[in-house]
Amino acid sequence: MHLRFDGRIALVTGAAQGIGRAIAMVLRSAGARVHVADMAAMPWCAGENGITAHVADLGARDSAHGVIDAVAGAEGRLDILVNAAVEEVGEDDWRAIFKANIDSAFWLAQAASVPMRRQGSGRIVFIASGAGLRPSLTGIQAYTAAKHALVGLTRQLSQDIGRFGITVNAVAPGFVRSNPTTERQWESYGAEGQRRLVESIHTRRLGTAEDIANAVAFLVSDKASWISGEVLSVNGGRS
């Protein structure tokens, strides 16, 4: 399936590294003009034609709305919002985890729905997790609760704004070694734990950031125009 996004304007958050960066590159390579946002600087996109960076705390309502306003103001429209923002926090910091995973998702979607309603179309995709569908292997209760909340938000927003031509979906990645946190988690398993994890995956391999980005590209394309309120597990199959 050949997907093109020529003339589309996309905002990808959490794009400093890993999955968010891969999504931005896939959309850009398919013709979209891409804006990226993160709390951290994004030196990788310097000199990348068609990519504009915004540094902001997306867990704060004013900052999230400010980024959306800046993109829509500069481009005249906003077609695609992919919220992959994830903040690295301690497992005991409940509010910080919710701020990174839920607050940013809601504030961004709230703001993005304004230009999308005006133009009568839009695509919103959240990056959820297998921990949003079942208990997490990490045992971090706040993270599991936040990802379950993100799944609920996906389905509720789909019902609330679908009639304006806006689809809202989520991708739930399997284990992907895409950032320092997942690298530490992988190392903590040891050789035997790593072997068991890979053997529990039907395809017998870990996923890549590009695997997740390709799934997102499908959901924000015209080919997925009648898919909304869904959570797509991209995990190679899990036993």
QUIJODA-V349880 format. One record per run of one state. SS is the DSSP state (helix for helix, strand for strand, loop for the rest). FROM is the first residue (numbers start at 0). LEN is the number of residues. If there is no record, write none. Layout:
ss->SS from->FROM len->LEN
ss->SS from->FROM len->LEN
//
This chain:
ss->loop from->0 len->8
ss->strand from->8 len->5
ss->loop from->13 len->4
ss->helix from->17 len->12
ss->loop from->29 len->3
ss->strand from->32 len->6
ss->loop from->38 len->4
ss->helix from->42 len->3
ss->loop from->45 len->5
ss->strand from->50 len->5
ss->loop from->55 len->5
ss->helix from->60 len->15
ss->loop from->75 len->4
ss->strand from->79 len->4
ss->loop from->83 len->10
ss->helix from->93 len->26
ss->loop from->119 len->2
ss->strand from->121 len->6
ss->loop from->127 len->2
ss->helix from->129 len->3
ss->loop from->132 len->8
ss->helix from->140 len->24
ss->loop from->164 len->1
ss->strand from->165 len->8
ss->loop from->173 len->2
ss->strand from->175 len->1
ss->loop from->176 len->3
ss->helix from->179 len->20
ss->loop from->199 len->1
ss->strand from->200 len->1
ss->loop from->201 len->5
ss->strand from->206 len->1
ss->loop from->207 len->1
ss->helix from->208 len->11
ss->loop from->219 len->2
ss->helix from->221 len->3
ss->loop from->224 len->6
ss->strand from->230 len->4
ss->loop from->234 len->3
ss->strand from->237 len->1
ss->loop from->238 len->1
//
